[in-house]
Each structure stands twice: as C-alpha cells, then as structure tokens.
Amino acid sequence: MGTLGNSFEQTVALMTGAGEILPNQSGKIARGLRTVGLNISSLANKSSELALGYNNITVALRDSEGQMRSTYDILGDIAKYWGQMSEAQKQSLGLTIAGKLILACTDLIAGTPLELLQPNYYSNIYSGTTNNRGMVIL
C-alpha cells in the first residue's frame, strides 16, 4: 500500500477497518485493498478526478503537484458523500474502483458489499494508531 501513497498508519487503519467488516479474512482484505488501490491508480493515470456519479461531484485523484493522492485520502473524500448516494450510485462507483471485488464480497458482508469502501470505519482507527509523540501503537 505504500507504493500507492499510503503511510504505514493509513495502511493499518484500512486493514483494521476492513478486518472489522470481514473478520478472519486478512488475505481477501489485503488483495481487495490492493485491487482498489491499483484501480484508483489506473484511473489516476487517465484522469485527475473521479466522478462519483452523484450531483456532478468529483474527487481529486492527484494533488496540486500532480502526484497521486493516497488511497486512504481518496476513500476519505468519497466517504463525505457516501451516505447521500443511492444504492445504484454506490454500486456503480464500487464497480468503478473495486471491479469484481465488489461482486465477490457480496456474500461475505451480508448484502452490504460496499461497506469496504466506506472509510468512516478507518478514520477513527487511523487517529488512534499514533500516540501524542507520533509513534505507532498497535
């Protein structure tokens, strides 16, 4: 995940958050996050923005210097609008950034396969991964 712009703490937050949704599925989680990250990277090679399919809102895939933003930050931007999107919009966006992964996870997450793309789970974990001196705590 580091090659996709994520810090160690962001990677831990993504893995831990997904682990809450998919317990005992670490291999699938790792492959899934890798797939999402690579798909976002591929999209960033084609465009600097991702259309959410909701109210003409887009999310920046690249920063002001043209570098790809971290998967964590991109998912965080998506989370701001996630609760307002229809199920059809979520499915469409999910297929765009996660591809077949979304379809494969349907049975595992009891009808809510797109929860993996909802980084609200991750933000609290991320903020709790470092102590007041910036040291990682697990």
N, C-alpha and C positions, 0 to 999 in steps of 0.2 A: 504494500500500500504506500510505502514511502516513495516509490517511483511515480506514484500518481499524486504526489504533492501533500500527502497526509503526514502529520507529525506522529510520533510514537503514541502520544496521548490520544490523538484523534483516532488512530487505528484501534487502540484499546477500547475506546468508547464505542466505536462502531461494532467491534466484535462482541463486547459485553452486552450492548443493547440488543443486538440480533440474537445473542445467546438466551436472553430472557424470553424471546418470542419462539425460538427454536431450540429448546434445551437438548443437550446431548447430540447436537448436530454440527459440531465445530467444523468438520470437513466441508459440509454443504455451505455453511456460513462463509468460510474463507473463499470457497470457489464463487459463491454468489457475490460477495463484496468485490472480489477481483473482476468478475464479469461486469458488474455495474461500473466500476472504475474504468475498465478498458472501454466499455461502450461510451461512457461520458468522454473519455479521451478521444475516441474516434469521432464523436460529434464535434468536439472542440477543434479537431483538425479541419472540419468542413465549415464551421461557423463559430462566431464568438459568443453566440447566445443560443439558449434552448427555449423554444416556445412551449409554454405549459399547456396550451390548449384551453386556457381559462382567462376570459376577459382580456385577451391580447397581451397577457403578461409574459415577459421573458426573464430568464435567469442568465446572468453573465457566466460564461464558461472560462473566460480569460480575464485576467486582471488588467489594470491600466497600462502595464508594461508588455502586455501580450502573452504573458505566461499563463499556463493552465492553472485554474484555481483548484484547491483540494476537493476531493470527493466529499469530504465532511462539510466543507463550506457550501458547496453546491446543493447537497441534500438539505442543509440548514435553510437555504433560501427557498427551496421547494416546500419545506415544512410550513413556512409562513402562510401558504395558500392552500395547503393540503386539505384542511378541514372544510374549506369552502367549495372544493371541487366536487363535481358529481362523480358517481361511481364509474360512469363511462369515460370521463376525463382522466380519472385516476388509472383506469385500465389502459387507456391509450398512452399516457405518459409512462406508465410502468413498462409497457411493451417496448417503448422507445429506448428507455435507459437500462432495462434489465432483460429484454428479449425473452427467450424461452424460460429463463429462470423464474419469471413470474408464474408461468403456467405450471412449472414443476413444483412450485411451493404451495399451490392451491390446497392440496390435501393436508399438507403439514401444518398449515396455520388456520385450519378450520374455517374456511370461507373468507378469510381476510388476508389474501396473499400480498397485498400491498403495504402491510404494516412494516415490512422490512425497509420500505422507502420513506418511512415517517421518522425523521431523525429527532423528533421531540424526545424519543427514548434516549437518545445519545447525548443530548446537551447536559443533562444533569450528571450523567456518568463522566463526561469529559471534565466538567468543572470539579468533580470530586477525585480526579486522578492525580492531581498535584497538591502538595501542601503549600503553606504560605511562603516557602523558600523556592518554589518551582520544582521541587523534587517529586518524582513519580512515586505514588503509593498505590499498591495493588491489594 
